[in-house]
């Protein structure tokens, strides 16, 4: 979220006079922040904690080790292989379809780096989707992965109905076809293309949509952004008689739009924003057997930007949403193709400024639906999305129906890692001005702490940033700054862990946290050392939004393992940087 208003937040605002202000939240949650306690302090920041890996571990650390550390199995493997700075920061979303719906295939994708599994409700039955959800839950519980679920509802739009002639129909040049439009009950607007065989899938007609209104002879019907096109040659009652002018394949559920003189025809079909089927799909997402009660209050709503109308209201949509998906394929149906790259960059920049995760989707590696290697242009396209610091990249048909889904995921993973390194060397993240989002003093303090912490981490070249959080707000604010170091977000809420799975550079881990920040640091560092992932010489900067009631809170700290002399030097340096930052 853009602010820290819902998190249990505790911080120290360092003043020039040496007075520390401790800010505590109003315990009523959304009521804002309550009391302020001001008192003088001699020391400004406790910045370094020395941990000796040879020292016997305390009872608390042993107890946590027995419970285990909730680290995704694929991330753990990558961390052992590449170290902190080698971890991939761009998240990967895979659409689940017939090509990858078995437990074994899903496990292969999870091992390959899949962070989020997407269910496209346009396809397959409810029972099929229910089975996939159960497999993902089993994968997380039995194999130690942390794969989140995304349910993508259809929405109201015009599609070509399943035409009953196989997977596709060949539209031949100069062939005449008749288009009509009906809104069947419980579904969305479907365009009926008259073929030799009768169309299937129609239910009782609920309402007729007059698609011919506002359309004139000479207009062009564009299918799937240009896969095939028809010219309107006559209007027959409520139908349109059209002639194919660009031959190609007509796929079931293909999207279409009307163009005139190179511009989209602005039509209001009067369709509901959410159809009855959409509401049924949303209800499916809330079923107790699929999503437990503890997740319901933190389900994130992402808006899919796929129409010209959504671009006109972009900032309002981004502000109202928990995240954004740039549906480039659908956008290509409604805006000229040459505008897509600039629109993608604008949306990505705005989302980062407003601290909302953004997914770049559609046709990233389209050729890999049929071929084992991508085109060089596709790799360049993926690299550009990574260079723009998109939070996530998404595979659609490549994983859902493609022959080489695991290879396509591997291409995304390798390309992302390489481009992230190149962008880090170019220091691109400093080129974007981030506006202040916080309104209240506590929100502004949280934001400034995260901004300054990332600057300190980059300047000192720390190996990782640890953030202890219950609601994920400060982890999100850290991610917004795109630090060079990976962000390890420790939380005791599974819902927060799953929600952070979409944030750039954030590695969510489940651990039991206490209100004692020192205890949390000791527990997590001991666990990571026991797994061999935290070694002597590693430097970690720590941020916390946990309300500390039993020990003195620290805005941030650094952990230096097995190097007393260096630790003392870093203590002095960190204190000076902290004074300058605050």
N, C-alpha and C positions, 0 to 999 in steps of 0.2 A: 504494500500500500504506500501511498505517497507520504503519509505521515506516521508518526509513532504514537498516535493518540490512544490506540487500543492496547499497547504493550505495557507490561509492568516495567516501567522505565525509571532508572535511578542514575543520576549523573552529577558531575561536579563542574561548575562553571568557574574557571580560574580568572580572577580579577587582578588587575595591575597592582592593587594594594596588598595582595597576598591573602585576601579573604576568599574562602570557598563557599559556594552556595550549593546546597544539596537540594535537588528537586525531586519530589515524590509524587506519584500519580494519585488522582482521586480514585479511591477504591471502588467507586460506583461504575467504573469503566468509561462510558461515553460522556460522563459529566465533565470532562476536562481534567485539569490538574489542580490539586488543592494546595496544601500548606507548603510554605517555604521556610526552611530553617537556615539561618545565616550564622556562621561562626568563624573565628580566625583560626588559621592553621599555620604551623611552622613549615611543614614540607608541602610542596606543591603537588607532586605526583610520585607515587611509588611505582617505579617503572620497570624494575628487573627482579625476577625471581630466579634464583639459582637452583637447578635440579641436578643432582648427581645420580647418574644412571646406575652407579654401583651401590647406592644406598638401599637398604632394605625398605620395601614398600609398606605403607601403613595398612591398617585393617580396612579402611574405607576404599582404598584403591583395589585391594584384593577382592572385596565384595563386588565392585563394579566390574572387574575382570570376569568374575564368575557369571555375571549377567551378560557380558559381552558388549561390544561396541557396534552400534547400528550403522555400519559403513557398507555401502553398496559393494558387492563382490567384484564387479568390473572396475570400479574406481580403486579399490584396494589393490587389485592386480596392476593397474596402470601406475599407481603411486610407487609400488615396489620396483617397477621396471624403470620409470622415468624420473622419480623424485618429485618434490613439490612443484618446481617451476616447469616441469614437463607435462603437467596435467592439462587436459583439454578443458577449455572454459565454455565453449559454445555448446549448448544442449541440443540433443538430437531427438526428433519426434518421428515415429514410424506409424503409418496407417496399417491396421491389421485387416487382412482380407483372406480369401481362399488360399493364397499362396503361402501364408505364414501363420495359419490359425491353429496349428498343432502345438502341443506343449513343447516339443523338441525344437520346433522352429522359433517359437517365442523365446526360448532359453538361448538359442543361438543369437538372436537379435539383442537380447539383454547383455550377453557376453561381448557383443560387438559395440556396445555403447548406447543402446536405446535408453533414453531417460523417461520418455513419455510414450504410451501406446494410445493411438487415436482410433476411436470407433466411428466410422462414417455411417450415420443412421439412414443415409440415402439407399444403402444396400443391405441385403441379407435380412433375416427374420429376427424378431426379438429374442427368440430362444437361442439363435446363433450368437448374438451379442452377449447374452447372459453366460453362455459357455466360455466365451473369451475372457470375460471379467473374472470368472472363477479360476481360469488358468493363470491369469496375471496375479491374482491374490495368492494362489498356490506357489507361483514362482517366487514371489517376495518372501513368503513364509518358510518355504523349504530350501530355497537355494541362496537366500541372503541378498537378494537384489532389492533395489528401491525404485521400482518402475511405477510412475503415476499414470492415471487413466484420464483420457480426454474424450468426452462424448460430443460429437459434432452433429447438431441437429440440422435438418434440411432448410427450414425457412421457406418463405413464400417467394416463388420465382417460377419462370416459365421453363419447362424442360420438355424434351421430346419423350413421349411415352414409350414404354417397352413395346416394340412393334411386332413381336411374335415371329420374326423371321431369322432367329439366331442372334449372335452377338453384335452384328452390324449389318447395315444395308448399304450397298454400293449406290451412291447417287451419280448417275451418268449425265454427261453434258446434254443439255436441251431436253432432258426428261421433265415431264410435267407432273406436279404433285399438288395435292389439295391439302391446305392447312386449316384446321379449326381448333378451337380452344374450349375445353371444359374444365370445371373444377369439381372432380369427383369427391364424394364424401370421405372424410378422414385423411385426405391427402392434399397435395398442393396443386397448382395449376399445371396441367399437362397438355402439351401440344400434340394433337393427333395428326400424324402424317399418313395419308391414305396410301396403303400398299396393297399388293395383291392379296395378302392374307389379312384377316381381321385383327385389329389390335387387341391385345390381352391386358388384363389388369384393371379395367374400368369397373368401378362400383356404381351404385345408384347415383345419378346426377343430383348434386345438391344445389348448384348454382352455375349459371352460364356466364362466362366472361367473354365479352365482345372484343376479341383481339383485333378485329378488323377496324375498329374505330380509330380514326386518326392516321390510318395507313392509306397511302395512295398508290396508284399504279406507277411502277418505276422504282419503288422502294426495294431495298435488298434485305433479305432474311439471312443473317450470318449465323452459322451453326458452329458451336464450340470455338469461337474466336477466329474462325476462318478455315476450319477443317473442310467445310463445304458451304456454298452460298446459293441462294435462290433469289430470282427477281420476280416481284409481284407483277403479273400480267393481266389479272382480272380479279374482281370481287364478286363472289357468288353467294348472295345472302350473307350469312355470318362467317363464311369461309373465304380463304384467299387461294386463288389459283396461281401457282408459281412455276417458273422454269429454272432448272439448274444451270447456273452460269459458271460455277467452279466445282468440278466433280471431286468427289472424295467419299470418305466413309461416314455414314450416319449412325452413331452409336446410341444405344438406349440411354436415357437420362441426359442426353447432350443438351447443353444450355444454348439459348438462341437470343438474338437481339435484332432490332430493326434499325437500318441505317438509311440516311438520305443525304446525298451530296457530301459524302465523307464524314457525316456527323451522326451521332446516335439520336434516334427519334425518341423524344422524352414522352413516355406513355405512363399513365397511372391506371393500372388494371384494377384497382380497388381490392387487391388481395389482402387478407389479414396478415399482420406481421408474423404471428405464430399460428399455424394450422392446428387442427385437432390432433393430427399425428405428431406434431412437434410437442404438444403438451403431454401426449402419451410417452414420448421419448424422454422428456424431462422427468416425468414421474418415474420412469424406469431407472433413471440415474439416482433417484432417492430411495429406491427400494431397500428395505432393511437388510436383505440378504446380500446386497451388492455393496452398499456403503453404510457402515455402522453409524450409529447416532452421533458419535463424537466428531465425525467429519462434516455433518450437515451444516454447521454454522460457519464453516470456513471454505466451502466450495467456491472456487473462483470462477467468475464469468468472463469469458473472452469474447470480444467482438470480432467478427470476420469482416474485413474491409474488402468488399467484392463488387461494389456498385458505384456509379457516378454520384448518386445521392449521398452515399456515405462519405465520399470525399468532400462534398460541400459542407458537411457537418463534422469534419474529422476531429477537431479539437474537443468538441463537446462529447463525442463518442469515446475518445480516449480517456477523458476525465471521468466518465461514468463507468468505465469498464475496469476489470482487474488485469486486463492484458489484451493484446491485439494480434490477430493473424492477418498477414498480408496475402490474400488469396489472388495471386497474380494471374492465374488462369481465368478466373471469373472476371477479374478486372479487365483483362484483355478483350472480353466480349463487349465491354461498355465504353472503353476509352481507346484511342489510337495506340497501337503497339509501341510507337516510338516514345510515348509518355511513361511507359511502365517503369523504366529504370529510375527516372527522377522522382516519380511518385513513391516508389519503394524507399528511396533514400530519405525523402521528406517524412514519411510515416515512421521510419526507424529513428530518425533524429528526434521527432516530437515525442515518441514513446520514452526515449531515454531521458529527455528533459523533464517529463512528467512522472518518471520513475514507474513505468509500466512495462512488463516484459513483452517483447514482440517476436513473433514467429514469422519467418519468411518461408512461404509455401508455394507449391505448384511448379511442376516441370523442372525441378532443379537438375535431375538426371533422367529426363524422360526417355532417352534412348536406351537406358539400361532396363527398361521393361522387356526388351527383346534381346539386347546385346550385352555381353559380359564386361565391356569397357565403355566409359562415357566418351562423348566428344570433348575435344579440348575447349570448345566454347562453353560447354556446361561446367567444366572445372573452373573456368575463369568466372562464370556467373556465381558459383558457390563461393569462390574466394572473395568476390566483391561484397557479398552479403556478410561474410566474416569480417572484412575490413571495415564495414559500416557498424560493427559491434552489435549485430542482431543477437538477441538472447538465444534464439533457437532456429534450427533449420528443419524442414519437414519433408519426409518422403511420402508420396501419395501412391500412385499406381506402381511405382518402382518396388515397393514392399508388398502392397496389397495383392497385386495380380502379376507382378513381374517374375521373370525366371531367375533373376540374380539379386534378390533383395538383400542378402547378407553382403554381397560384394558392393552394392550401392551404398549401404551403410558404412562399409569400410572406406569407400572413397570420401564420403562426407567427413568421417573421423580424421583421416590422414590430411585431407585438404584443410580442414579447420585448424588442426594443430600446427601445420606449417605456416598458415597465414597469420595465426595469432602471434607466432614468434616474429614474423616479419613486421607486423603492426606494432609490436612492443618495441622493436628496434627503431621504428619510425616515430614512436611516441605519439601516435595519432590521437589518443584519448584526451590530450590536453587541448585539442583544436576546437572542442565543443564547449560552449559556455553553458553551464548548468544553472538555471534560475533557482532562486530560493523557494522551496515548497512549503516549509513550515509556517504556520500562522501564529500559534501560541508560543510562549517562551520555551516550554519543554520541547515542543516539536522543532523549534529552531536550534535549540541546544543539541538535540539528537542528530540533526542534519549536519551541524558544524563539526561535531565530534567525528562523524563518519567521513566527512570531506577531509578534515585534517589528518585523521588516522591513515587514510589512503595516501595522502601526500607524504606523511612520515614514512610509511611502509615502502613507498617507491624510492624515496631519497636514501633510506638506509639499506635498501635491498634485502628486506627481511624475506624469509623463506615462505612464510604463510601468515594469514590473518585468522585468528580464532575469534568467533563471536558467539556468546552465550545468550540465547534468546528463547522466548516462549511463544511469541507471535510472529517473529520473522521480520519485523519492521526495520531494525538496524542492519540486518543482513542484506535486505533489499537496498537500503541506502548505500551500503558499502559497494554492492554490485553496480549501482548506478555510476559510480566513479571509475569503473573498469580498471581495478588495480592490477599491477604486474603479478602480484602474488595470488595464489588461490585462497578462497574464503571458506574456511571450515565452520559451518553453522551447527553448533551443538544445541539440541532442543529436547525437551522431554514430552513433546506433543507430536504424535505421528502425523496429525493433520498439517502441522507447520512443516514437518519434514517433507511431506509429499508436495506441498504448495511451493516450497523453495526449489523443487526439482527443475523448474523452468527458468530460474534466474541465472544470468550469465555469471560464470566463475564461482558459483556457490555450491559447495559439497555438503549436503545436509546429513547429519548424523544423529541418531537417537541415543541419548544417554539420560540417566536420571540426574536431574540437577537439584541443587540445594540453593538456599538464599545466600550461602557463603561463597563469594567469588573465588577465594583462595582454594577452598575445597574443590570447587568445580575444575579449576586449573590443574590441581594436583591429580585428580581422578582421570581427567582426559589425557593429560600428558603421560601418566603412568601407563594407561591403556595403549596409547600409540607407541610408546617405547617397547612395551611387551610384544607388540606386533612387529617391531623392527622398522616402524615407519617414522619415528622421531629419533634422531641420532645426535650424538655429540657434535656441537658446533651449529646446530640448527637454531635460527632466531625466529621467534614468533611474536607478533603483536596481537594483543588481546583487547577486545571490546565487549561490553556486556550491557544488556538492558534488563538484567535480572534485579529485582528489588532486594538489596542486601540489607538484612536486618541484624545480622550477627557479627559482621566484621566491617572494617572501614572500606567503603567502596572505592574502586579505582576506575577512572575513565578508560584508561588503557594501560597495559603492561607489556613487557617483553620477557620472554623466557630464554635464557641462555643455558644450554646443556653442556656440562663438563668443561667449562672454560672460565674460571674465576677471574682471571686478569681481564679478559675481554669483556666479561659481564660488568665489571666495575667501570670500565671505560664507556660502555654503552649506557650505564646508569647516568653518568654525567651528561652524555650527549642527549639522551632522551629527555632528561629534565629541562635542558636548555631549549630543545625543540618544542617541548610542551609549553613552556612559558611563552615562546614566540607565537605558537599556534593559537593559544587561548588568551 
